[in-house]
Amino acid sequence: MTDFVKAITSGDLPPGNGTVVEVKGRSIAIFNVGGEFYALDNTCIHRGGPLGEGYVDSNCLTVQCPWHGWEYSLVNGASPVNPLAKVEKFEVRVEGDDVMVAVEG
């Protein structure tokens, strides 16, 4: 069953940044791009780098892994270079000041 779980308070994550939270035992990277929130699995498929600590490109809506530069779309989790290389994308909604992430379990 998929539940929406509070991950962060919107004011805790400034625009243009990412953070890492644990939701239902999952490490999830959350990003704020101009007040729009996105959530991806925090683990880069290349070598396990922490995507939540990566560089966010607000223009392209991508995040770059801080370890080796692999990029992923914040919209769908796919690499812009190789769409078959992708990380899990989580549905996000904002309720008041709460950023909620849909996670199974």
Biopython code that builds the backbone (N, CA, C, O; Angstrom):
import numpy as np
from Bio.PDB.StructureBuilder import StructureBuilder

atoms = [
    (1, "MET", "N", (0.839, -1.177, 0.000)),
    (1, "MET", "CA", (0.000, 0.000, 0.000)),
    (1, "MET", "C", (0.889, 1.246, 0.000)),
    (1, "MET", "O", (1.869, 1.325, 0.740)),
    (2, "THR", "N", (0.531, 2.206, -0.834)),
    (2, "THR", "CA", (1.286, 3.449, -0.919)),
    (2, "THR", "C", (0.650, 4.490, -0.016)),
    (2, "THR", "O", (-0.549, 4.758, -0.101)),
    (3, "ASP", "N", (1.465, 5.071, 0.848)),
    (3, "ASP", "CA", (1.011, 6.108, 1.760)),
    (3, "ASP", "C", (1.823, 7.370, 1.531)),
    (3, "ASP", "O", (3.009, 7.302, 1.209)),
    (4, "PHE", "N", (1.184, 8.523, 1.697)),
    (4, "PHE", "CA", (1.916, 9.786, 1.711)),
    (4, "PHE", "C", (2.380, 10.032, 3.138)),
    (4, "PHE", "O", (1.587, 10.028, 4.079)),
    (5, "VAL", "N", (3.692, 10.246, 3.276)),
    (5, "VAL", "CA", (4.308, 10.423, 4.587)),
    (5, "VAL", "C", (5.042, 11.759, 4.592)),
    (5, "VAL", "O", (5.702, 12.121, 3.618)),
    (6, "LYS", "N", (4.918, 12.489, 5.705)),
    (6, "LYS", "CA", (5.642, 13.758, 5.809)),
    (6, "LYS", "C", (7.135, 13.486, 5.793)),
    (6, "LYS", "O", (7.650, 12.684, 6.573)),
    (7, "ALA", "N", (7.823, 14.177, 4.878)),
    (7, "ALA", "CA", (9.264, 14.017, 4.760)),
    (7, "ALA", "C", (9.997, 15.195, 5.377)),
    (7, "ALA", "O", (10.956, 15.011, 6.126)),
    (8, "ILE", "N", (9.544, 16.418, 5.062)),
    (8, "ILE", "CA", (10.166, 17.641, 5.578)),
    (8, "ILE", "C", (9.113, 18.734, 5.666)),
    (8, "ILE", "O", (7.986, 18.575, 5.199)),
    (9, "THR", "N", (9.503, 19.839, 6.271)),
    (9, "THR", "CA", (8.707, 21.059, 6.235)),
    (9, "THR", "C", (9.269, 21.903, 5.099)),
    (9, "THR", "O", (10.487, 22.042, 4.978)),
    (10, "SER", "N", (8.405, 22.466, 4.267)),
    (10, "SER", "CA", (8.844, 23.172, 3.059)),
    (10, "SER", "C", (9.870, 24.271, 3.351)),
    (10, "SER", "O", (10.793, 24.468, 2.561)),
    (11, "GLY", "N", (9.728, 24.975, 4.449)),
    (11, "GLY", "CA", (10.649, 26.047, 4.794)),
    (11, "GLY", "C", (12.038, 25.580, 5.171)),
    (11, "GLY", "O", (12.958, 26.393, 5.259)),
    (12, "ASP", "N", (12.212, 24.274, 5.398)),
    (12, "ASP", "CA", (13.518, 23.731, 5.776)),
    (12, "ASP", "C", (14.430, 23.471, 4.580)),
    (12, "ASP", "O", (15.606, 23.151, 4.757)),
    (13, "LEU", "N", (13.895, 23.606, 3.357)),
    (13, "LEU", "CA", (14.691, 23.319, 2.163)),
    (13, "LEU", "C", (14.596, 24.494, 1.193)),
    (13, "LEU", "O", (13.605, 24.626, 0.474)),
    (14, "PRO", "N", (15.627, 25.355, 1.168)),
    (14, "PRO", "CA", (15.600, 26.520, 0.279)),
    (14, "PRO", "C", (15.584, 26.112, -1.195)),
    (14, "PRO", "O", (16.103, 25.051, -1.544)),
    (15, "PRO", "N", (14.998, 26.939, -2.063)),
    (15, "PRO", "CA", (14.997, 26.656, -3.500)),
    (15, "PRO", "C", (16.412, 26.458, -4.038)),
    (15, "PRO", "O", (17.354, 27.134, -3.625)),
    (16, "GLY", "N", (16.534, 25.509, -4.974)),
    (16, "GLY", "CA", (17.825, 25.217, -5.594)),
    (16, "GLY", "C", (18.660, 24.224, -4.829)),
    (16, "GLY", "O", (19.817, 23.985, -5.177)),
    (17, "ASN", "N", (18.085, 23.632, -3.777)),
    (17, "ASN", "CA", (18.841, 22.709, -2.937)),
    (17, "ASN", "C", (18.154, 21.357, -2.835)),
    (17, "ASN", "O", (16.986, 21.190, -3.188)),
    (18, "GLY", "N", (18.927, 20.399, -2.338)),
    (18, "GLY", "CA", (18.418, 19.068, -2.062)),
    (18, "GLY", "C", (18.756, 18.682, -0.642)),
    (18, "GLY", "O", (19.610, 19.295, -0.002)),
    (19, "THR", "N", (18.077, 17.658, -0.155)),
    (19, "THR", "CA", (18.355, 17.121, 1.164)),
    (19, "THR", "C", (18.041, 15.626, 1.138)),
    (19, "THR", "O", (17.402, 15.131, 0.209)),
    (20, "VAL", "N", (18.489, 14.933, 2.148)),
    (20, "VAL", "CA", (18.236, 13.498, 2.258)),
    (20, "VAL", "C", (17.411, 13.242, 3.505)),
    (20, "VAL", "O", (17.716, 13.746, 4.586)),
    (21, "VAL", "N", (16.359, 12.451, 3.338)),
    (21, "VAL", "CA", (15.515, 12.056, 4.463)),
    (21, "VAL", "C", (15.306, 10.556, 4.405)),
    (21, "VAL", "O", (15.486, 9.925, 3.363)),
    (22, "GLU", "N", (14.927, 10.000, 5.537)),
    (22, "GLU", "CA", (14.560, 8.592, 5.565)),
    (22, "GLU", "C", (13.061, 8.499, 5.776)),
    (22, "GLU", "O", (12.520, 9.049, 6.736)),
    (23, "VAL", "N", (12.392, 7.795, 4.864)),
    (23, "VAL", "CA", (10.952, 7.608, 4.936)),
    (23, "VAL", "C", (10.674, 6.123, 4.816)),
    (23, "VAL", "O", (11.006, 5.499, 3.808)),
    (24, "LYS", "N", (10.061, 5.559, 5.848)),
    (24, "LYS", "CA", (9.736, 4.129, 5.866)),
    (24, "LYS", "C", (10.957, 3.268, 5.530)),
    (24, "LYS", "O", (10.855, 2.292, 4.787)),
    (25, "GLY", "N", (12.100, 3.642, 6.082)),
    (25, "GLY", "CA", (13.324, 2.877, 5.884)),
    (25, "GLY", "C", (14.021, 3.112, 4.554)),
    (25, "GLY", "O", (15.017, 2.451, 4.262)),
    (26, "ARG", "N", (13.522, 4.041, 3.737)),
    (26, "ARG", "CA", (14.110, 4.351, 2.434)),
    (26, "ARG", "C", (14.858, 5.666, 2.514)),
    (26, "ARG", "O", (14.377, 6.626, 3.116)),
    (27, "SER", "N", (16.039, 5.713, 1.904)),
    (27, "SER", "CA", (16.799, 6.958, 1.807)),
    (27, "SER", "C", (16.312, 7.684, 0.551)),
    (27, "SER", "O", (16.482, 7.198, -0.567)),
    (28, "ILE", "N", (15.704, 8.855, 0.755)),
    (28, "ILE", "CA", (15.080, 9.601, -0.332)),
    (28, "ILE", "C", (15.694, 10.996, -0.414)),
    (28, "ILE", "O", (15.872, 11.679, 0.595)),
    (29, "ALA", "N", (16.012, 11.399, -1.646)),
    (29, "ALA", "CA", (16.531, 12.741, -1.905)),
    (29, "ALA", "C", (15.354, 13.618, -2.301)),
    (29, "ALA", "O", (14.588, 13.272, -3.201)),
    (30, "ILE", "N", (15.212, 14.755, -1.626)),
    (30, "ILE", "CA", (14.146, 15.708, -1.938)),
    (30, "ILE", "C", (14.795, 16.998, -2.423)),
    (30, "ILE", "O", (15.793, 17.455, -1.866)),
    (31, "PHE", "N", (14.211, 17.577, -3.472)),
    (31, "PHE", "CA", (14.756, 18.774, -4.092)),
    (31, "PHE", "C", (13.676, 19.842, -4.187)),
    (31, "PHE", "O", (12.507, 19.546, -4.437)),
    (32, "ASN", "N", (14.090, 21.091, -3.983)),
    (32, "ASN", "CA", (13.203, 22.239, -4.126)),
    (32, "ASN", "C", (13.701, 23.063, -5.304)),
    (32, "ASN", "O", (14.806, 23.606, -5.275)),
    (33, "VAL", "N", (12.875, 23.150, -6.339)),
    (33, "VAL", "CA", (13.220, 23.964, -7.505)),
    (33, "VAL", "C", (12.132, 25.020, -7.641)),
    (33, "VAL", "O", (11.041, 24.747, -8.140)),
    (34, "GLY", "N", (12.444, 26.220, -7.192)),
    (34, "GLY", "CA", (11.497, 27.325, -7.286)),
    (34, "GLY", "C", (10.187, 27.084, -6.562)),
    (34, "GLY", "O", (9.137, 27.557, -6.998)),
    (35, "GLY", "N", (10.240, 26.357, -5.469)),
    (35, "GLY", "CA", (9.032, 26.072, -4.698)),
    (35, "GLY", "C", (8.315, 24.800, -5.120)),
    (35, "GLY", "O", (7.329, 24.411, -4.494)),
    (36, "GLU", "N", (8.795, 24.148, -6.170)),
    (36, "GLU", "CA", (8.254, 22.856, -6.615)),
    (36, "GLU", "C", (9.163, 21.767, -6.047)),
    (36, "GLU", "O", (10.386, 21.855, -6.163)),
    (37, "PHE", "N", (8.575, 20.749, -5.438)),
    (37, "PHE", "CA", (9.361, 19.709, -4.785)),
    (37, "PHE", "C", (9.359, 18.422, -5.599)),
    (37, "PHE", "O", (8.352, 18.045, -6.197)),
    (38, "TYR", "N", (10.514, 17.758, -5.605)),
    (38, "TYR", "CA", (10.714, 16.502, -6.327)),
    (38, "TYR", "C", (11.394, 15.522, -5.377)),
    (38, "TYR", "O", (12.126, 15.931, -4.476)),
    (39, "ALA", "N", (11.150, 14.225, -5.579)),
    (39, "ALA", "CA", (11.770, 13.213, -4.735)),
    (39, "ALA", "C", (12.246, 12.037, -5.583)),
    (39, "ALA", "O", (11.511, 11.508, -6.417)),
    (40, "LEU", "N", (13.499, 11.644, -5.346)),
    (40, "LEU", "CA", (14.112, 10.505, -6.029)),
    (40, "LEU", "C", (14.759, 9.596, -4.998)),
    (40, "LEU", "O", (15.039, 10.010, -3.874)),
    (41, "ASP", "N", (14.993, 8.345, -5.399)),
    (41, "ASP", "CA", (15.821, 7.471, -4.580)),
    (41, "ASP", "C", (17.164, 8.183, -4.422)),
    (41, "ASP", "O", (17.682, 8.753, -5.382)),
    (42, "ASN", "N", (17.718, 8.152, -3.231)),
    (42, "ASN", "CA", (18.947, 8.896, -2.952)),
    (42, "ASN", "C", (20.196, 8.245, -3.521)),
    (42, "ASN", "O", (21.252, 8.879, -3.522)),
    (43, "THR", "N", (20.128, 7.015, -4.004)),
    (43, "THR", "CA", (21.318, 6.273, -4.399)),
    (43, "THR", "C", (21.525, 6.268, -5.906)),
    (43, "THR", "O", (20.694, 5.750, -6.652)),
    (44, "CYS", "N", (22.631, 6.845, -6.347)),
    (44, "CYS", "CA", (23.003, 6.832, -7.760)),
    (44, "CYS", "C", (23.256, 5.387, -8.186)),
    (44, "CYS", "O", (23.893, 4.629, -7.455)),
    (45, "ILE", "N", (22.762, 5.004, -9.358)),
    (45, "ILE", "CA", (22.935, 3.617, -9.795)),
    (45, "ILE", "C", (24.359, 3.318, -10.265)),
    (45, "ILE", "O", (24.720, 2.151, -10.420)),
    (46, "HIS", "N", (25.165, 4.338, -10.491)),
    (46, "HIS", "CA", (26.536, 4.119, -10.960)),
    (46, "HIS", "C", (27.413, 3.525, -9.866)),
    (46, "HIS", "O", (27.939, 2.423, -10.018)),
    (47, "ARG", "N", (27.570, 4.249, -8.771)),
    (47, "ARG", "CA", (28.437, 3.780, -7.677)),
    (47, "ARG", "C", (27.860, 4.060, -6.300)),
    (47, "ARG", "O", (28.576, 4.016, -5.299)),
    (48, "GLY", "N", (26.550, 4.350, -6.250)),
    (48, "GLY", "CA", (25.904, 4.523, -4.953)),
    (48, "GLY", "C", (26.051, 5.890, -4.326)),
    (48, "GLY", "O", (25.824, 6.043, -3.126)),
    (49, "GLY", "N", (26.423, 6.882, -5.102)),
    (49, "GLY", "CA", (26.593, 8.234, -4.571)),
    (49, "GLY", "C", (25.283, 8.817, -4.056)),
    (49, "GLY", "O", (24.204, 8.406, -4.483)),
    (50, "PRO", "N", (25.381, 9.786, -3.129)),
    (50, "PRO", "CA", (24.192, 10.397, -2.511)),
    (50, "PRO", "C", (23.614, 11.529, -3.365)),
    (50, "PRO", "O", (24.130, 12.646, -3.344)),
    (51, "LEU", "N", (22.563, 11.250, -4.104)),
    (51, "LEU", "CA", (21.997, 12.251, -5.009)),
    (51, "LEU", "C", (21.504, 13.496, -4.274)),
    (51, "LEU", "O", (21.548, 14.596, -4.825)),
    (52, "GLY", "N", (21.038, 13.336, -3.045)),
    (52, "GLY", "CA", (20.552, 14.475, -2.277)),
    (52, "GLY", "C", (21.621, 15.501, -1.963)),
    (52, "GLY", "O", (21.312, 16.624, -1.566)),
    (53, "GLU", "N", (22.877, 15.121, -2.138)),
    (53, "GLU", "CA", (23.996, 16.034, -1.924)),
    (53, "GLU", "C", (24.544, 16.571, -3.246)),
    (53, "GLU", "O", (25.564, 17.260, -3.266)),
    (54, "GLY", "N", (23.864, 16.254, -4.348)),
    (54, "GLY", "CA", (24.345, 16.624, -5.671)),
    (54, "GLY", "C", (23.967, 18.030, -6.078)),
    (54, "GLY", "O", (23.251, 18.737, -5.369)),
    (55, "TYR", "N", (24.474, 18.424, -7.259)),
    (55, "TYR", "CA", (24.217, 19.739, -7.827)),
    (55, "TYR", "C", (22.867, 19.725, -8.537)),
    (55, "TYR", "O", (22.623, 18.879, -9.397)),
    (56, "VAL", "N", (21.995, 20.656, -8.180)),
    (56, "VAL", "CA", (20.679, 20.771, -8.796)),
    (56, "VAL", "C", (20.740, 21.825, -9.899)),
    (56, "VAL", "O", (21.109, 22.973, -9.654)),
    (57, "ASP", "N", (20.377, 21.424, -11.111)),
    (57, "ASP", "CA", (20.285, 22.353, -12.234)),
    (57, "ASP", "C", (18.816, 22.730, -12.386)),
    (57, "ASP", "O", (18.018, 21.963, -12.924)),
    (58, "SER", "N", (18.471, 23.920, -11.904)),
    (58, "SER", "CA", (17.083, 24.363, -11.909)),
    (58, "SER", "C", (16.543, 24.585, -13.316)),
    (58, "SER", "O", (15.341, 24.446, -13.542)),
    (59, "ASN", "N", (17.407, 24.924, -14.262)),
    (59, "ASN", "CA", (16.966, 25.163, -15.635)),
    (59, "ASN", "C", (16.583, 23.868, -16.350)),
    (59, "ASN", "O", (15.596, 23.827, -17.084)),
    (60, "CYS", "N", (17.362, 22.819, -16.134)),
    (60, "CYS", "CA", (17.132, 21.540, -16.811)),
    (60, "CYS", "C", (16.330, 20.555, -15.966)),
    (60, "CYS", "O", (15.951, 19.487, -16.446)),
    (61, "LEU", "N", (16.072, 20.917, -14.702)),
    (61, "LEU", "CA", (15.387, 20.026, -13.756)),
    (61, "LEU", "C", (16.110, 18.689, -13.637)),
    (61, "LEU", "O", (15.514, 17.621, -13.780)),
    (62, "THR", "N", (17.428, 18.782, -13.368)),
    (62, "THR", "CA", (18.235, 17.587, -13.159)),
    (62, "THR", "C", (19.051, 17.725, -11.877)),
    (62, "THR", "O", (19.229, 18.816, -11.336)),
    (63, "VAL", "N", (19.537, 16.576, -11.416)),
    (63, "VAL", "CA", (20.490, 16.554, -10.308)),
    (63, "VAL", "C", (21.708, 15.778, -10.786)),
    (63, "VAL", "O", (21.584, 14.778, -11.493)),
    (64, "GLN", "N", (22.883, 16.250, -10.393)),
    (64, "GLN", "CA", (24.136, 15.612, -10.768)),
    (64, "GLN", "C", (24.738, 14.966, -9.533)),
    (64, "GLN", "O", (24.935, 15.627, -8.513)),
    (65, "CYS", "N", (25.030, 13.674, -9.623)),
    (65, "CYS", "CA", (25.630, 12.962, -8.500)),
    (65, "CYS", "C", (26.968, 13.610, -8.139)),
    (65, "CYS", "O", (27.781, 13.882, -9.023)),
    (66, "PRO", "N", (27.204, 13.860, -6.842)),
    (66, "PRO", "CA", (28.442, 14.522, -6.441)),
    (66, "PRO", "C", (29.690, 13.656, -6.594)),
    (66, "PRO", "O", (30.802, 14.183, -6.561)),
    (67, "TRP", "N", (29.535, 12.351, -6.758)),
    (67, "TRP", "CA", (30.709, 11.479, -6.849)),
    (67, "TRP", "C", (31.303, 11.422, -8.250)),
    (67, "TRP", "O", (32.506, 11.627, -8.415)),
    (68, "HIS", "N", (30.481, 11.149, -9.263)),
    (68, "HIS", "CA", (31.023, 10.956, -10.611)),
    (68, "HIS", "C", (30.251, 11.696, -11.698)),
    (68, "HIS", "O", (30.502, 11.488, -12.885)),
    (69, "GLY", "N", (29.319, 12.553, -11.307)),
    (69, "GLY", "CA", (28.662, 13.421, -12.273)),
    (69, "GLY", "C", (27.493, 12.838, -13.045)),
    (69, "GLY", "O", (26.988, 13.491, -13.958)),
    (70, "TRP", "N", (27.042, 11.637, -12.715)),
    (70, "TRP", "CA", (25.875, 11.104, -13.422)),
    (70, "TRP", "C", (24.681, 12.008, -13.151)),
    (70, "TRP", "O", (24.499, 12.484, -12.030)),
    (71, "GLU", "N", (23.872, 12.243, -14.173)),
    (71, "GLU", "CA", (22.716, 13.129, -14.043)),
    (71, "GLU", "C", (21.410, 12.358, -14.132)),
    (71, "GLU", "O", (21.297, 11.347, -14.826)),
    (72, "TYR", "N", (20.421, 12.876, -13.398)),
    (72, "TYR", "CA", (19.084, 12.283, -13.407)),
    (72, "TYR", "C", (18.044, 13.398, -13.469)),
    (72, "TYR", "O", (18.207, 14.459, -12.866)),
    (73, "SER", "N", (16.975, 13.132, -14.212)),
    (73, "SER", "CA", (15.858, 14.063, -14.284)),
    (73, "SER", "C", (15.106, 14.061, -12.960)),
    (73, "SER", "O", (14.820, 13.003, -12.401)),
    (74, "LEU", "N", (14.790, 15.246, -12.466)),
    (74, "LEU", "CA", (13.971, 15.337, -11.261)),
    (74, "LEU", "C", (12.518, 14.981, -11.568)),
    (74, "LEU", "O", (11.763, 14.621, -10.665)),
    (75, "VAL", "N", (12.131, 15.078, -12.820)),
    (75, "VAL", "CA", (10.754, 14.829, -13.229)),
    (75, "VAL", "C", (10.428, 13.340, -13.290)),
    (75, "VAL", "O", (9.353, 12.916, -12.867)),
    (76, "ASN", "N", (11.376, 12.533, -13.828)),
    (76, "ASN", "CA", (11.069, 11.105, -13.989)),
    (76, "ASN", "C", (12.163, 10.152, -13.513)),
    (76, "ASN", "O", (11.986, 8.937, -13.592)),
    (77, "GLY", "N", (13.280, 10.669, -13.025)),
    (77, "GLY", "CA", (14.350, 9.832, -12.495)),
    (77, "GLY", "C", (15.290, 9.255, -13.538)),
    (77, "GLY", "O", (16.255, 8.581, -13.178)),
    (78, "ALA", "N", (15.039, 9.499, -14.828)),
    (78, "ALA", "CA", (15.856, 8.936, -15.898)),
    (78, "ALA", "C", (17.064, 9.811, -16.193)),
    (78, "ALA", "O", (17.032, 11.029, -16.015)),
    (79, "SER", "N", (18.124, 9.165, -16.644)),
    (79, "SER", "CA", (19.310, 9.892, -17.091)),
    (79, "SER", "C", (19.013, 10.545, -18.430)),
    (79, "SER", "O", (18.461, 9.894, -19.318)),
    (80, "PRO", "N", (19.370, 11.835, -18.601)),
    (80, "PRO", "CA", (19.167, 12.467, -19.906)),
    (80, "PRO", "C", (20.078, 11.880, -20.989)),
    (80, "PRO", "O", (19.804, 12.035, -22.179)),
    (81, "VAL", "N", (21.158, 11.210, -20.581)),
    (81, "VAL", "CA", (22.104, 10.610, -21.514)),
    (81, "VAL", "C", (21.635, 9.218, -21.937)),
    (81, "VAL", "O", (21.727, 8.853, -23.110)),
    (82, "ASN", "N", (21.133, 8.443, -20.972)),
    (82, "ASN", "CA", (20.668, 7.080, -21.230)),
    (82, "ASN", "C", (19.372, 6.859, -20.461)),
    (82, "ASN", "O", (19.421, 6.548, -19.271)),
    (83, "PRO", "N", (18.218, 7.010, -21.098)),
    (83, "PRO", "CA", (16.934, 6.889, -20.409)),
    (83, "PRO", "C", (16.698, 5.544, -19.722)),
    (83, "PRO", "O", (15.823, 5.437, -18.863)),
    (84, "LEU", "N", (17.471, 4.513, -20.092)),
    (84, "LEU", "CA", (17.332, 3.220, -19.422)),
    (84, "LEU", "C", (17.999, 3.224, -18.042)),
    (84, "LEU", "O", (17.696, 2.380, -17.199)),
    (85, "ALA", "N", (18.906, 4.176, -17.818)),
    (85, "ALA", "CA", (19.559, 4.341, -16.514)),
    (85, "ALA", "C", (18.696, 5.286, -15.702)),
    (85, "ALA", "O", (18.646, 6.485, -15.979)),
    (86, "LYS", "N", (18.014, 4.745, -14.697)),
    (86, "LYS", "CA", (17.120, 5.611, -13.931)),
    (86, "LYS", "C", (17.049, 5.179, -12.479)),
    (86, "LYS", "O", (17.304, 4.025, -12.134)),
    (87, "VAL", "N", (16.695, 6.142, -11.637)),
    (87, "VAL", "CA", (16.454, 5.891, -10.223)),
    (87, "VAL", "C", (14.952, 6.047, -9.979)),
    (87, "VAL", "O", (14.244, 6.674, -10.768)),
    (88, "GLU", "N", (14.489, 5.478, -8.895)),
    (88, "GLU", "CA", (13.065, 5.552, -8.595)),
    (88, "GLU", "C", (12.645, 6.985, -8.289)),
    (88, "GLU", "O", (13.331, 7.710, -7.568)),
    (89, "LYS", "N", (11.523, 7.371, -8.844)),
    (89, "LYS", "CA", (10.918, 8.693, -8.622)),
    (89, "LYS", "C", (9.720, 8.497, -7.710)),
    (89, "LYS", "O", (8.956, 7.546, -7.876)),
    (90, "PHE", "N", (9.553, 9.399, -6.742)),
    (90, "PHE", "CA", (8.433, 9.318, -5.809)),
    (90, "PHE", "C", (7.480, 10.485, -6.034)),
    (90, "PHE", "O", (7.910, 11.607, -6.302)),
    (91, "GLU", "N", (6.202, 10.216, -5.924)),
    (91, "GLU", "CA", (5.200, 11.268, -6.022)),
    (91, "GLU", "C", (5.304, 12.156, -4.787)),
    (91, "GLU", "O", (5.511, 11.670, -3.675)),
    (92, "VAL", "N", (5.157, 13.471, -4.997)),
    (92, "VAL", "CA", (5.263, 14.446, -3.915)),
    (92, "VAL", "C", (4.038, 15.344, -3.949)),
    (92, "VAL", "O", (3.547, 15.716, -5.015)),
    (93, "ARG", "N", (3.560, 15.680, -2.771)),
    (93, "ARG", "CA", (2.526, 16.711, -2.676)),
    (93, "ARG", "C", (2.812, 17.541, -1.428)),
    (93, "ARG", "O", (3.406, 17.068, -0.459)),
    (94, "VAL", "N", (2.367, 18.800, -1.488)),
    (94, "VAL", "CA", (2.566, 19.712, -0.365)),
    (94, "VAL", "C", (1.214, 19.968, 0.271)),
    (94, "VAL", "O", (0.254, 20.349, -0.399)),
    (95, "GLU", "N", (1.157, 19.751, 1.575)),
    (95, "GLU", "CA", (-0.056, 19.995, 2.355)),
    (95, "GLU", "C", (0.289, 21.011, 3.421)),
    (95, "GLU", "O", (0.930, 20.684, 4.419)),
    (96, "GLY", "N", (-0.140, 22.253, 3.207)),
    (96, "GLY", "CA", (0.259, 23.329, 4.119)),
    (96, "GLY", "C", (1.754, 23.530, 3.999)),
    (96, "GLY", "O", (2.252, 23.842, 2.917)),
    (97, "ASP", "N", (2.485, 23.354, 5.103)),
    (97, "ASP", "CA", (3.946, 23.458, 5.099)),
    (97, "ASP", "C", (4.631, 22.101, 5.004)),
    (97, "ASP", "O", (5.859, 22.028, 4.967)),
    (98, "ASP", "N", (3.850, 21.029, 4.965)),
    (98, "ASP", "CA", (4.415, 19.677, 4.954)),
    (98, "ASP", "C", (4.640, 19.177, 3.528)),
    (98, "ASP", "O", (3.740, 19.222, 2.689)),
    (99, "VAL", "N", (5.849, 18.703, 3.272)),
    (99, "VAL", "CA", (6.154, 18.060, 2.009)),
    (99, "VAL", "C", (5.978, 16.560, 2.233)),
    (99, "VAL", "O", (6.694, 15.936, 3.016)),
    (100, "MET", "N", (5.001, 16.004, 1.516)),
    (100, "MET", "CA", (4.614, 14.604, 1.680)),
    (100, "MET", "C", (5.150, 13.795, 0.501)),
    (100, "MET", "O", (5.091, 14.244, -0.643)),
    (101, "VAL", "N", (5.680, 12.584, 0.788)),
    (101, "VAL", "CA", (6.219, 11.710, -0.244)),
    (101, "VAL", "C", (5.461, 10.391, -0.202)),
    (101, "VAL", "O", (5.220, 9.842, 0.873)),
    (102, "ALA", "N", (5.083, 9.879, -1.381)),
    (102, "ALA", "CA", (4.370, 8.606, -1.475)),
    (102, "ALA", "C", (5.375, 7.463, -1.484)),
    (102, "ALA", "O", (6.204, 7.359, -2.389)),
    (103, "VAL", "N", (5.296, 6.604, -0.467)),
    (103, "VAL", "CA", (6.198, 5.479, -0.337)),
    (103, "VAL", "C", (5.401, 4.229, 0.000)),
    (103, "VAL", "O", (4.530, 4.254, 0.870)),
    (104, "GLU", "N", (5.703, 3.138, -0.693)),
    (104, "GLU", "CA", (5.031, 1.876, -0.395)),
    (104, "GLU", "C", (5.577, 1.298, 0.904)),
    (104, "GLU", "O", (6.715, 1.547, 1.302)),
    (105, "GLY", "N", (4.718, 0.519, 1.541)),
    (105, "GLY", "CA", (5.210, -0.194, 2.717)),
    (105, "GLY", "C", (4.384, -0.080, 3.912)),
    (105, "GLY", "O", (4.721, -0.649, 4.951)),
]
sb = StructureBuilder()
sb.init_structure("model")
sb.init_model(0)
sb.init_chain("A")
sb.init_seg("    ")
for serial, (resi, resn, name, xyz) in enumerate(atoms, 1):
    if name == "N":
        sb.init_residue(resn, " ", resi, " ")
    sb.init_atom(name, np.array(xyz, "f"), 0.0, 1.0, " ", f" {name:<3s}", serial, name[0])
structure = sb.get_structure()
